[in-house]
Amino acid sequence: MFMGEYQHTLDGKGRLILPAKIREGLGETFIATSGLDDCLFICTRDEWAALAGKLKHLYLAKPEARPS
C-alpha cells in the first residue's frame, strides 16, 4: 500500500494516470477504491484482503477507530 500525497492528472476521459513506478509495485492486478477522508485506496490483492478483514470489525463513523 502506498502512503503519502501524490500529484496526479486525469486524461481526457477522466482516468487517473498512475506513474510507472507505482504501477510496477502494484503488479498486474490491484484494487482501487474510495478510501477514508476523501482518499483513494490502491492496494495489491493481498494487502486489500488484510485491510478488508480489519475494516469488517470497525465502527468507521469514529475517526479514532479508523486504521492508520
N, C-alpha and C positions, 0 to 999 in steps of 0.2 A: 504494500500500500504506500502511496506517495503522500507525504505530508508537506505542507507549506503552501505558499502562494505562487501561482504561476500566471504569467501573462498569456493570454490566448486570443485567437482570432477565429472567426467563423467564415466559412466560404460563402459563395453566392447563394447556396441552397440552405444556409443556416446550420451547416455541420461544423462541429468542433474539430479543429486540426490539432492533433497531438504531435509533439516533437518526436523525431525518430528515437531519441534516447529513452523516452518514456515508453513508446511502443515496444521497443526491444525488451524492456524489463517486464512487460505485461505478457508477452508470449502471443500465440495465435488467437487464443480466446480469453476474454476477460469480461467482467461485469462492470457496467457504468450505470449509476442510479442517482437519484436525488438523495443528498445526504442531509445532515442536520444544519441548521443555521445558514441556509442558502448556499451550502457547499455541494460539491459533486463528489461522490464516492466512486473511485475507479480501482478495482481490485482484481487480482488473479482469482481463478475459481476457488482455489484452496483458501485464500485469505477471505473471500466472501463467505464461504461455509463457516469459518470460525467467527466472523463478525455477526452473521445471521444468528448463529447459536447464542451469542451474547445478547443480541437485541431482543430475542424472544422473551427474555426474562426481565426486561427493564420497563419501568414506567417512564416513557420518553417525554412526558409533559414537564418533568422536572429536570432542569439543566444539570443539576448535580448528579443525576442518575445516568447521564449520557457517557459513553465511552470516550476516553481521551486519547 
